[in-house]
Amino acid sequence: MNDAPLPLPAGFHCHVANIGIKDDTDDFVVVVADRPCSASGLFTKSSFAGPSVFVSRRNATDHRAQAVVVISKNANVATGPTGLANAEEVVAGVAERLGIDAADVLIASTGVIGRQYPMDRVRIGLVALSRSPTGTDTRTVATGIMTTDTVMKTAEARAGAARVVGVAKGVGMIEPDMATLITMLFTDAEIDAEALDAMFRRVIDRTFNCVSVDTDTSTSDTAIVLASGAAGRVDAGELEAALHDVALSLTKQVARDGEGAETLIEVHVDRAADAAQAKRVAKAIVNSPLVKTAVHGADPNWGRVAMAVGKSTNEAEVDQSKVVIRFGTQEVYPAPVDDSGLDALASYMRGDEVRIHVSLHAGLAEATVWGCDLTDGYVRINADYTT
């Protein structure tokens, strides 16, 4: 693993600390820009969304922000008016310390649901926040937002003279319906706010909205991008490509680090009637417990893939005689596979990444999604999560 620092893009600094929510690791993260930024935020559609989502959704409506604060190991969800007041106090406290407008501060929280912030500790943490943070290492930000993650998640890419750097956390309760888990992307490119928002929405739809670990949409899903403008304007196509590369890398890292996961699953569906059908079928495959356990057991049981295709479509949409199913590049349906071929597939599926490719022959659309296998480790982690 490369332990070298990964600098934030120009115009950003960070403050990372432990304020006592976690026992022995950092749990309080602030990233601040030198000036207000073009920004975009996408959030969970869950009806049980937490106060952090309400506050950030409101503050991001003008597509402008200057700072993001993340509290880790406490989701502050289902905490009522007190929880909302506490989230507002955190935002106001960060703004006061940094000397910026509270409306330009976004907040995200992650961790156990139903517990109030320990505000006595949070207030001490706010007082300790430097008025001019000097941190620049993205890796400390990525570590500070972790909960049950086993590894920090970072990625970077270039767009002309500008850089894009991103972090993410999340390994469970991941089936996004707008953004996903918590991810933050920072760039020093200069871009108009409305253009950045449209660009970010396209990127998220092709990356984070295509990942699923366990079909469960989080109450706290938050995806944020801030553009400081310090590097000046760059080609819009190059910037979108860089944002996509960073988001896709983080998407795969999240799927690979799914709770208890041992294998990354990539499902590609093509020759679909439209993009919605392609994505629906791909998600049905990657979310199927039977497919997930087959991958975990290195069992090339294509019948489970056929089942997932069947349950997510109807006879008017898909002609089963035209469907082609592959593991890796090996066709398993409709062409039969002999015993030696099955042995080779089992060996392939013992690798750390398995690709399932389904052609529906119903049109020209396609989609790719990512997930992970289902192991006894997932059950153990979630059985013991709060105890």
C-alpha positions as CSV (number, residue, x, y, z in Angstrom):
1,M,0.0,0.0,0.0
2,N,1.2,3.5,-0.9
3,D,1.4,5.5,2.4
4,A,2.6,8.7,0.7
5,P,0.4,11.7,1.4
6,L,-2.2,12.5,-1.3
7,P,-2.6,16.3,-1.4
8,L,-6.0,17.9,-1.6
9,P,-6.4,20.0,-4.8
10,A,-5.3,23.7,-4.6
11,G,-7.5,25.9,-2.5
12,F,-8.5,23.2,0.0
13,H,-7.3,22.4,3.6
14,C,-8.5,20.0,6.2
15,H,-8.8,19.4,9.9
16,V,-9.1,15.9,11.2
17,A,-9.3,14.9,14.8
18,N,-10.7,12.5,17.4
19,I,-13.4,14.1,19.6
20,G,-14.4,10.9,21.4
21,I,-17.2,9.4,19.3
22,K,-14.8,6.6,18.3
23,D,-12.6,5.2,21.0
24,D,-9.2,5.5,19.3
25,T,-9.5,6.7,15.7
26,D,-10.3,10.0,14.1
27,D,-14.0,10.8,13.9
28,F,-14.3,14.6,13.1
29,V,-13.4,15.9,9.7
30,V,-13.6,19.4,8.2
31,V,-12.5,20.3,4.7
32,V,-12.6,24.0,3.9
33,A,-11.9,26.0,0.7
34,D,-10.1,29.4,0.6
35,R,-13.2,30.9,-0.9
36,P,-16.8,29.9,-1.7
37,C,-17.0,27.1,-4.3
38,S,-19.3,25.9,-7.0
39,A,-20.8,22.8,-5.4
40,S,-23.3,20.0,-5.9
41,G,-24.8,17.6,-3.4
42,L,-26.9,14.5,-4.0
43,F,-28.6,12.7,-1.1
44,T,-30.6,9.7,-0.1
45,K,-34.3,9.5,-1.0
46,S,-35.0,7.5,2.2
47,S,-38.0,8.8,4.1
48,F,-35.9,8.2,7.3
49,A,-33.2,10.6,6.2
50,G,-31.2,12.1,9.0
51,P,-30.8,15.7,10.0
52,S,-27.4,16.0,8.2
53,V,-29.2,15.2,5.0
54,F,-31.9,17.8,5.6
55,V,-29.4,20.5,6.5
56,S,-27.0,19.7,3.6
57,R,-29.8,19.4,1.1
58,R,-31.0,22.9,2.1
59,N,-27.6,24.4,2.1
60,A,-26.7,23.0,-1.3
61,T,-29.7,24.3,-3.1
62,D,-27.8,27.3,-4.4
63,H,-24.9,25.1,-5.6
64,R,-22.4,26.9,-3.5
65,A,-20.4,25.8,-0.5
66,Q,-17.1,26.5,1.2
67,A,-16.8,23.7,3.8
68,V,-17.9,20.2,4.6
69,V,-17.9,18.6,8.1
70,V,-18.3,14.9,8.7
71,I,-19.0,13.2,12.0
72,S,-18.2,9.5,11.9
73,K,-19.6,6.6,14.0
74,N,-22.8,8.4,14.7
75,A,-25.5,8.8,12.0
76,N,-27.7,11.2,14.0
77,V,-30.7,9.6,12.4
78,A,-34.2,9.2,14.0
79,T,-33.1,11.6,16.7
80,G,-36.0,14.1,16.3
81,P,-35.9,17.9,16.9
82,T,-32.9,17.5,19.2
83,G,-30.9,15.8,16.5
84,L,-31.8,18.5,14.0
85,A,-30.9,21.2,16.4
86,N,-27.6,19.5,17.1
87,A,-26.8,19.2,13.4
88,E,-27.5,22.9,13.0
89,E,-25.3,23.7,16.0
90,V,-22.4,21.8,14.4
91,V,-22.8,23.6,11.1
92,A,-23.0,27.0,12.9
93,G,-20.0,26.1,15.1
94,V,-17.8,25.2,12.1
95,A,-18.9,28.3,10.3
96,E,-18.1,30.5,13.3
97,R,-14.6,29.0,13.8
98,L,-13.8,29.3,10.1
99,G,-15.3,32.8,9.7
100,I,-17.6,31.8,6.9
101,D,-21.4,31.8,6.3
102,A,-23.2,28.8,7.9
103,A,-25.2,28.4,4.7
104,D,-22.0,27.5,3.0
105,V,-21.3,24.6,5.3
106,L,-22.4,21.1,4.4
107,I,-22.6,18.2,6.9
108,A,-22.6,14.4,6.7
109,S,-22.9,11.8,9.4
110,T,-22.3,8.1,9.4
111,G,-22.6,5.3,12.0
112,V,-25.2,4.0,14.4
113,I,-28.8,5.1,13.9
114,G,-30.9,6.4,16.8
115,R,-28.2,8.0,19.0
116,Q,-27.8,11.6,19.7
117,Y,-24.5,13.3,19.1
118,P,-22.5,13.5,22.4
119,M,-22.7,17.3,22.2
120,D,-20.4,17.9,25.1
121,R,-17.6,16.2,23.2
122,V,-18.6,17.8,19.9
123,R,-18.5,21.2,21.4
124,I,-15.0,20.6,22.7
125,G,-14.1,19.4,19.2
126,L,-15.5,22.6,17.7
127,V,-13.5,24.8,20.0
128,A,-10.3,22.9,19.0
129,L,-11.0,23.5,15.3
130,S,-8.3,25.8,13.9
131,R,-9.6,29.1,12.4
132,S,-7.2,28.4,9.5
133,P,-6.8,24.6,9.0
134,T,-3.4,23.7,7.5
135,G,-3.9,20.0,6.7
136,T,-3.6,18.9,3.1
137,D,-3.5,15.1,3.1
138,T,-6.6,13.5,1.6
139,R,-5.7,10.2,3.2
140,T,-6.4,11.6,6.7
141,V,-9.8,12.7,5.5
142,A,-10.5,9.3,4.1
143,T,-9.5,7.6,7.3
144,G,-11.4,10.0,9.5
145,I,-14.8,9.2,7.8
146,M,-14.4,5.4,8.1
147,T,-16.8,3.2,10.2
148,T,-16.7,-0.5,9.4
149,D,-14.6,0.0,6.4
150,T,-11.5,-2.1,6.4
151,V,-9.5,0.2,4.1
152,M,-9.6,3.9,3.4
153,K,-10.9,4.8,-0.1
154,T,-9.2,7.6,-2.2
155,A,-8.8,8.3,-5.8
156,E,-7.4,11.1,-8.0
157,A,-7.3,12.1,-11.7
158,R,-6.2,15.1,-13.8
159,A,-8.1,17.4,-16.1
160,G,-5.6,19.6,-17.9
161,A,-4.0,21.8,-15.2
162,A,-6.7,20.8,-12.6
163,R,-6.8,17.9,-10.2
164,V,-9.8,15.9,-9.0
165,V,-9.4,14.0,-5.6
166,G,-12.1,12.0,-4.0
167,V,-12.8,10.0,-0.8
168,A,-15.6,7.6,0.2
169,K,-16.7,5.5,3.1
170,G,-19.2,2.7,3.1
171,V,-19.3,-1.1,3.1
172,G,-22.8,-1.9,4.3
173,M,-26.4,-0.5,3.9
174,I,-25.5,0.3,0.3
175,E,-28.1,0.4,-2.4
176,P,-28.1,4.0,-3.5
177,D,-31.2,5.8,-4.8
178,M,-29.6,9.2,-5.5
179,A,-26.1,9.2,-4.3
180,T,-24.5,6.7,-2.0
181,L,-22.9,6.3,1.4
182,I,-20.6,9.3,2.0
183,T,-18.4,10.4,-0.8
184,M,-16.7,13.8,-1.3
185,L,-14.9,15.0,-4.5
186,F,-12.8,18.1,-4.6
187,T,-11.3,19.8,-7.6
188,D,-9.4,23.0,-8.2
189,A,-11.0,23.4,-11.7
190,E,-13.0,26.5,-12.3
191,I,-16.6,25.7,-13.4
192,D,-20.0,27.4,-13.2
193,A,-22.2,26.0,-10.5
194,E,-25.0,24.9,-12.7
195,A,-22.7,23.2,-15.1
196,L,-20.9,21.4,-12.2
197,D,-24.3,20.2,-10.8
198,A,-25.4,18.8,-14.2
199,M,-22.0,17.1,-14.7
200,F,-22.0,15.6,-11.2
201,R,-25.4,14.2,-11.6
202,R,-24.4,12.4,-14.8
203,V,-21.3,11.0,-13.2
204,I,-23.1,9.8,-10.1
205,D,-25.7,8.1,-12.2
206,R,-23.0,6.1,-14.1
207,T,-21.0,5.2,-11.0
208,F,-22.3,5.3,-7.4
209,N,-25.9,4.7,-8.5
210,C,-24.6,1.5,-10.0
211,V,-23.2,-0.1,-6.8
212,S,-25.0,-2.3,-4.3
213,V,-23.6,-4.4,-1.5
214,D,-26.8,-5.5,0.3
215,T,-29.9,-3.8,-1.4
216,D,-30.3,-1.5,1.7
217,T,-30.5,2.2,1.0
218,S,-28.8,4.2,3.8
219,T,-30.6,6.9,5.7
220,S,-27.5,9.1,5.3
221,D,-26.4,8.8,1.7
222,T,-24.5,11.9,0.7
223,A,-22.4,12.7,-2.4
224,I,-20.7,16.1,-2.6
225,V,-18.4,17.9,-5.0
226,L,-16.7,21.2,-4.5
227,A,-14.7,23.2,-7.1
228,S,-12.3,25.8,-5.7
229,G,-11.4,27.3,-9.1
230,A,-7.8,27.7,-8.1
231,A,-6.4,26.0,-11.2
232,G,-8.6,28.0,-13.6
233,R,-10.9,26.7,-16.3
234,V,-10.3,23.4,-18.1
235,D,-12.0,21.6,-20.9
236,A,-15.4,20.5,-19.7
237,G,-15.1,17.1,-21.3
238,E,-11.8,16.4,-19.6
239,L,-13.2,17.5,-16.2
240,E,-16.2,15.3,-16.5
241,A,-14.0,12.4,-17.5
242,A,-11.7,13.0,-14.5
243,L,-14.7,13.2,-12.1
244,H,-16.0,10.0,-13.6
245,D,-12.6,8.2,-13.2
246,V,-12.4,9.2,-9.6
247,A,-16.1,8.2,-8.8
248,L,-15.7,4.9,-10.7
249,S,-12.6,4.0,-8.8
250,L,-14.3,4.8,-5.5
251,T,-17.4,2.9,-6.6
252,K,-15.3,-0.3,-7.1
253,Q,-13.4,0.2,-3.9
254,V,-16.7,0.4,-2.0
255,A,-18.0,-2.7,-3.7
256,R,-14.7,-4.6,-3.1
257,D,-14.8,-3.6,0.6
258,G,-18.4,-4.6,1.2
259,E,-18.9,-6.0,4.7
260,G,-17.3,-9.4,4.8
261,A,-16.7,-9.3,1.1
262,E,-14.0,-11.4,-0.6
263,T,-14.9,-11.0,-4.3
264,L,-15.8,-8.0,-6.4
265,I,-18.7,-8.8,-8.7
266,E,-19.2,-6.8,-12.0
267,V,-22.4,-7.4,-13.9
268,H,-22.7,-6.1,-17.4
269,V,-26.0,-6.3,-19.2
270,D,-26.2,-5.3,-22.9
271,R,-28.5,-5.6,-25.9
272,A,-31.3,-4.4,-23.6
273,A,-34.4,-2.5,-24.7
274,D,-33.4,0.6,-22.9
275,A,-31.0,1.8,-20.2
276,A,-33.5,1.4,-17.4
277,Q,-34.1,-2.2,-18.3
278,A,-30.4,-2.9,-18.5
279,K,-29.8,-1.4,-15.1
280,R,-32.8,-3.1,-13.5
281,V,-31.6,-6.6,-14.7
282,A,-28.0,-6.0,-13.7
283,K,-29.1,-4.8,-10.2
284,A,-31.3,-7.9,-9.9
285,I,-28.3,-10.1,-10.6
286,V,-25.8,-8.4,-8.4
287,N,-28.3,-8.2,-5.5
288,S,-29.4,-11.8,-5.6
289,P,-28.3,-13.6,-2.5
290,L,-28.2,-16.8,-4.5
291,V,-25.9,-15.3,-7.1
292,K,-23.7,-13.7,-4.4
293,T,-23.3,-17.0,-2.5
294,A,-22.6,-18.8,-5.8
295,V,-19.8,-16.4,-6.4
296,H,-18.5,-16.8,-2.9
297,G,-18.5,-20.6,-3.3
298,A,-16.9,-20.3,-6.8
299,D,-19.9,-22.2,-8.2
300,P,-20.6,-21.3,-11.8
301,N,-24.3,-21.9,-11.3
302,W,-25.7,-19.9,-14.2
303,G,-29.3,-20.9,-13.3
304,R,-29.2,-18.4,-10.6
305,V,-28.4,-15.6,-13.1
306,A,-31.2,-16.8,-15.3
307,M,-33.5,-16.6,-12.3
308,A,-32.5,-13.0,-11.6
309,V,-33.1,-12.1,-15.3
310,G,-36.5,-13.7,-15.1
311,K,-37.7,-12.1,-12.0
312,S,-36.8,-8.6,-13.1
313,T,-38.4,-8.8,-16.5
314,N,-41.6,-10.3,-18.1
315,E,-42.2,-12.5,-21.2
316,A,-43.1,-9.4,-23.3
317,E,-39.7,-7.9,-22.6
318,V,-37.3,-10.8,-22.9
319,D,-37.3,-13.9,-25.0
320,Q,-35.3,-16.4,-23.0
321,S,-34.2,-18.3,-26.1
322,K,-32.3,-15.2,-27.2
323,V,-30.6,-14.5,-23.9
324,V,-26.9,-15.2,-23.5
325,I,-25.2,-15.6,-20.1
326,R,-21.4,-15.6,-19.6
327,F,-19.1,-15.9,-16.6
328,G,-16.0,-13.9,-17.6
329,T,-15.8,-14.5,-21.4
330,Q,-17.1,-18.1,-21.2
331,E,-20.7,-18.6,-22.4
332,V,-22.7,-20.8,-20.1
333,Y,-26.2,-20.4,-21.7
334,P,-27.5,-21.4,-24.1
335,A,-24.4,-23.2,-25.2
336,P,-23.7,-25.9,-22.6
337,V,-20.4,-26.2,-20.8
338,D,-18.7,-29.5,-20.3
339,D,-17.0,-30.7,-17.1
340,S,-13.6,-29.4,-18.0
341,G,-15.2,-26.0,-18.8
342,L,-17.0,-25.9,-15.5
343,D,-13.7,-26.7,-13.7
344,A,-12.0,-23.8,-15.5
345,L,-14.9,-21.5,-14.5
346,A,-14.7,-22.5,-10.9
347,S,-11.0,-21.6,-11.0
348,Y,-11.9,-18.3,-12.5
349,M,-14.5,-17.6,-9.8
350,R,-11.9,-18.2,-7.1
351,G,-10.2,-14.9,-8.2
352,D,-10.8,-11.6,-6.4
353,E,-13.1,-10.3,-9.2
354,V,-15.9,-12.0,-11.2
355,R,-17.6,-10.6,-14.2
356,I,-21.1,-11.7,-15.2
357,H,-22.2,-10.7,-18.7
358,V,-25.8,-11.0,-19.9
359,S,-27.0,-10.1,-23.4
360,L,-30.8,-9.8,-23.6
361,H,-31.1,-9.3,-27.4
362,A,-34.0,-6.9,-26.9
363,G,-32.3,-3.7,-28.1
364,L,-29.0,-1.8,-28.0
365,A,-28.8,-0.4,-24.4
366,E,-26.4,-1.5,-21.8
367,A,-25.4,-1.0,-18.1
368,T,-22.7,-2.1,-15.7
369,V,-23.1,-2.4,-12.0
370,W,-20.8,-3.5,-9.1
371,G,-21.4,-5.5,-5.9
372,C,-19.7,-8.2,-3.9
373,D,-20.2,-11.8,-2.7
374,L,-22.2,-12.7,0.4
375,T,-20.1,-14.3,3.2
376,D,-20.6,-15.4,6.7
377,G,-18.5,-12.4,7.6
378,Y,-21.3,-10.1,6.5
379,V,-23.7,-11.8,8.9
380,R,-21.2,-11.7,11.7
381,I,-20.4,-8.0,11.3
382,N,-24.0,-6.9,11.2
383,A,-25.2,-9.3,13.9
384,D,-22.7,-7.6,16.3
385,Y,-22.8,-4.0,14.9
386,T,-24.1,-2.1,18.0
387,T,-22.9,-4.6,20.6
